[in-house]
């Protein structure tokens, strides 16, 4: 094989490899190889385990309703040991 044909072959291999790779990845995703995808309904209506707080007019918490008592916390308020664990 002459040098020109070899260079053209190398070019097409380099050019086509990402497209073939993406096609393989999307095929594996569609068959659930990496896990199941959420449905549109699950994406539109996510289940949230954060506690619902009932507030008074002045901002005081009157009560909470929850299945699991979870709340958001800023990263600065969490001990660095948790992240180093």
Long-range contacts (C-beta under 8 A, 24 or more apart in sequence): none
